[in-house]
Amino acid sequence: MILFERVRLSLGTAIQIGLESGNQDPNFTTAFFMTFREEGCEANCAFCPQAQESTSTSDRLSRISWPDYYLKEVIQNWPALGQFRRICVQTICYPNVVEDVVEIVSELRKVSKLPISVAIHPIQPDDLIRLKKIGVSNIGIALDASTPELFDKIKGEHRGAAYRWETHRLGLKNALQIFGKGHVTTHLIVGLGETEKEAADFILEMYGIGISVGLFAFTNIKGTSLEDRPPPDLSSYRRIQAVRQLVSKGLLKSNQIRENEDGSVSLDMDSEMIWQTLSSGAAFQVTGCKGCNRPFYNERPRGPMYNYPRRLTEEEVLRAMKESNLVV
């Protein structure tokens, strides 16, 4: 029996399953859920509309609107067939969130065999095991910042929040032990004040221990503590995308990354290898769990496109590689 609890869907997801009117997006491959709580999130991340100190509307996450529905209503409208390739359950931070995730996933498993990812703050190993047993395939625990100091400033002690760098790192290691390599992801938001070298070192470290990295471009949202901060330079973001792609393929090592006087990074490796690896365009698409594409999560329709939610055209690939300044 479904409890009459409410759940949020990204607006695009609601449109895809017919709960909202609008044009369906052929590139929309992930169904996005978010846990619902009247009192909101107990965390206070400086970039997030869900933060305790945020004055943004409570139905926002990044640029996306997340209307709420009864879970029963969502399950009843779930399509028998569709273009979804993955379900992602985003969570806000509060004491009983695991119970809500269990209910959401349990009901979804009655109508869908799609892989299910859960993005959550660090939880106890017993809760991770519980989520795996009910059908969760992937866990994401977002560090977001690339250094302990920046983490503290953006979402930790400096923000009056309970999050700690060490606790998040331990949570990722616990998830890795339970879910295994290839099934644990963290997030890196580029543009929070890190250097390109710090972002690159973070990526190298995460992949070195078997954790994949989903890249996000910082998005300034009105009502958050960072509403006046500009998004990252596109050229800088392209270089970090290239680094992530090369590292994920096992082609780039720490001693091959050089920090230039202007703060940019350059790569001490064969230019033909860089070209061949980037020429598919995959480096410049949305990164994270397999099948996730987050259309316009970071991007405004007028651009620029930091993360493409689809395969790039040949012209777009060439432009993105040129923007990186890593290949000629």
TAMO-V987285 format. One record per pair of residues at least 12 apart in sequence whose C-alpha atoms are under 6 Angstrom apart, sorted by the first residue. I is the first residue (numbers start at 1). J is the second residue. If there is no record, write none. Layout:
BEGIN
i=I j=J
i=I j=J
END
This chain:
BEGIN
i=5 j=70
i=6 j=69
i=6 j=70
i=6 j=71
i=7 j=35
i=7 j=36
i=7 j=68
i=7 j=69
i=7 j=71
i=8 j=33
i=8 j=34
i=8 j=66
i=8 j=67
i=8 j=68
i=9 j=32
i=9 j=33
i=9 j=66
i=9 j=67
i=10 j=32
i=10 j=66
i=11 j=65
i=11 j=66
i=13 j=31
i=29 j=83
i=29 j=84
i=29 j=85
i=30 j=84
i=30 j=85
i=30 j=86
i=30 j=87
i=30 j=292
i=31 j=87
i=32 j=88
i=33 j=89
i=33 j=90
i=34 j=89
i=34 j=90
i=34 j=91
i=35 j=91
i=41 j=92
i=41 j=93
i=42 j=93
i=42 j=94
i=43 j=161
i=44 j=161
i=45 j=154
i=45 j=155
i=46 j=154
i=46 j=225
i=47 j=224
i=47 j=226
i=49 j=61
i=49 j=224
i=54 j=223
i=54 j=224
i=55 j=223
i=56 j=223
i=63 j=297
i=85 j=291
i=86 j=114
i=86 j=115
i=86 j=291
i=87 j=116
i=88 j=116
i=88 j=117
i=88 j=118
i=89 j=118
i=90 j=119
i=91 j=120
i=115 j=137
i=116 j=136
i=116 j=137
i=117 j=136
i=117 j=137
i=117 j=138
i=117 j=139
i=118 j=139
i=119 j=139
i=119 j=140
i=119 j=141
i=120 j=141
i=121 j=141
i=122 j=168
i=122 j=171
i=138 j=183
i=138 j=184
i=139 j=184
i=140 j=184
i=140 j=185
i=140 j=186
i=141 j=186
i=142 j=186
i=142 j=187
i=143 j=187
i=144 j=187
i=144 j=188
i=144 j=189
i=145 j=188
i=146 j=199
i=146 j=202
i=148 j=165
i=181 j=210
i=184 j=211
i=185 j=211
i=185 j=212
i=185 j=213
i=186 j=213
i=187 j=213
i=187 j=214
i=187 j=215
i=188 j=215
i=189 j=216
i=189 j=217
i=189 j=218
i=190 j=217
i=190 j=218
i=191 j=218
i=191 j=232
i=214 j=287
i=214 j=288
i=215 j=287
i=218 j=231
i=219 j=231
i=219 j=298
i=235 j=323
i=235 j=324
i=238 j=324
i=239 j=324
i=241 j=283
i=242 j=283
i=245 j=283
i=256 j=268
i=281 j=312
i=281 j=317
i=284 j=307
i=285 j=307
i=285 j=308
i=285 j=309
i=286 j=307
i=286 j=308
i=286 j=309
i=293 j=309
i=295 j=309
END
